[in-house]
Amino acid sequence: MLVPRIFAPWAEVLLDHVVLAPGMRVLDVATGSGPVARCAARRIGLTGHVTATDIAAPMLDVARGKPPVEGGAPIAYVQSAAAPLRVESNTFDLVTCQQSLQFFPDRLAALREMKRALRPGGQLAVAVWTDIADNEWFTAIQKALRATLGAEAAAVIQAPFRWPNGEELKRAVEAAGFPNVRLSRMDGTLTFENGLEQAIAALVAMPIAPILATLSDATRQAFHQRLRDEARPLVKGVALIGKMASNVAIAAA
Ligand SMILES: C[S@@+](CC[C@H](N)C(=O)[O-])C[C@H]1O[C@@H](n2cnc3c(N)ncnc32)[C@H](O)[C@@H]1O
């Protein structure tokens, strides 16, 4: 539900920031179900190679379960933390990390590992969401959670947006040894083409799902009703459309 609407389109945005050519070697750190890895595989073609790592075996199982990218590079999945990273040094033409750095316990160590993996002159591309206030559907969820379930539940939906400062991202990349970091803010939208009820159904794919699953019917209905109220401004015709924004840092090793 979320990969085709959020992570796959943003993978295209991220890779539009770098130079990709046939035969390149790409590393995608914290690949999740692999949207960036698959997008890169398609862009570098059959002669290239993608390595995709993630700390979570279940995420890699989902990624491995997808059909091969037609006409694309093979993808090798490796279970690994971001630091230490189980890949060879001085190997990759491009290292990517989409919407994951904010979760790492030691961001600087992870960025240093990405630098180690890159060949001299290789490119780094990192994306991290900006403030939750810039990401409208998530703001609506946060407000509804806070109003009906309290601050602790609201903090769960806020987690992906907890490192929103682009200048901090830039400084961290520089501290890892990358000179000339290019920072940009990218704006986009999240669309649920069938509207609010479809968006509410997609909550089962979010980290908040285990909390929602424990609610009584009455509490869940109260939360849904509050969410409908909060999200009403995002309803455009039959669709729900919310703005999203991400910082993107690009650098060369
Ligand atoms: C929001 S998902 C993003 C996944 C993917 N990059 C995408 O764009 O769809 C964050 C990913 O980071 C991974 N992750 C979290 N902490 C990690 C760590 N310390 N080392 C490596 N991966 C980690 C999670 O398992 C998850 O797959």
The ligand as an SDF file (V2000), in Angstrom:
LIG
                    3D

 27 29  0  0  0  0  0  0  0  0999 V2000
   11.2300    3.3720    6.3440 C   0  0  0  0  0  0  0  0  0  0  0  0
   12.1310    1.9490    5.8770 S   0  0  0  0  0  0  0  0  0  0  0  0
   12.8280    2.5080    4.3390 C   0  0  0  0  0  0  0  0  0  0  0  0
   13.2240    1.3410    3.4910 C   0  0  0  0  0  0  0  0  0  0  0  0
   13.6840    1.6900    2.0780 C   0  0  0  0  0  0  0  0  0  0  0  0
   14.9370    2.4150    2.0600 N   0  0  0  0  0  0  0  0  0  0  0  0
   12.6230    2.4080    1.2830 C   0  0  0  0  0  0  0  0  0  0  0  0
   12.8710    3.5110    0.7850 O   0  0  0  0  0  0  0  0  0  0  0  0
   11.5090    1.8480    1.1520 O   0  0  0  0  0  0  0  0  0  0  0  0
   13.5290    1.9540    6.9710 C   0  0  0  0  0  0  0  0  0  0  0  0
   14.3930    0.7080    6.8770 C   0  0  0  0  0  0  0  0  0  0  0  0
   15.5550    0.8750    7.7140 O   0  0  0  0  0  0  0  0  0  0  0  0
   15.9040   -0.3840    8.2410 C   0  0  0  0  0  0  0  0  0  0  0  0
   16.7650   -0.1650    9.3990 N   0  0  0  0  0  0  0  0  0  0  0  0
   16.4090    0.4090   10.5720 C   0  0  0  0  0  0  0  0  0  0  0  0
   17.4760    0.4610   11.3880 N   0  0  0  0  0  0  0  0  0  0  0  0
   18.5310   -0.0570   10.7190 C   0  0  0  0  0  0  0  0  0  0  0  0
   19.9090   -0.2400   11.0180 C   0  0  0  0  0  0  0  0  0  0  0  0
   20.4170    0.1310   12.1920 N   0  0  0  0  0  0  0  0  0  0  0  0
   20.7110   -0.8050   10.0840 N   0  0  0  0  0  0  0  0  0  0  0  0
   20.1970   -1.1510    8.8770 C   0  0  0  0  0  0  0  0  0  0  0  0
   18.8990   -1.0220    8.5320 N   0  0  0  0  0  0  0  0  0  0  0  0
   18.0810   -0.4650    9.4420 C   0  0  0  0  0  0  0  0  0  0  0  0
   14.5680   -1.0260    8.5510 C   0  0  0  0  0  0  0  0  0  0  0  0
   14.6530   -2.4290    8.6820 O   0  0  0  0  0  0  0  0  0  0  0  0
   13.7310   -0.5820    7.3460 C   0  0  0  0  0  0  0  0  0  0  0  0
   13.7620   -1.5300    6.3110 O   0  0  0  0  0  0  0  0  0  0  0  0
  1  2  1  0
  2  3  1  0
  2 10  1  0
  3  4  1  0
  4  5  1  0
  5  6  1  0
  5  7  1  0
  7  8  2  0
  7  9  1  0
 10 11  1  0
 11 12  1  0
 11 26  1  0
 12 13  1  0
 13 14  1  0
 13 24  1  0
 14 15  1  0
 14 23  1  0
 15 16  2  0
 16 17  1  0
 17 18  1  0
 17 23  2  0
 18 19  1  0
 18 20  2  0
 20 21  1  0
 21 22  2  0
 22 23  1  0
 24 25  1  0
 24 26  1  0
 26 27  1  0
M  CHG  2   2   1   9  -1
M  END
$$$$
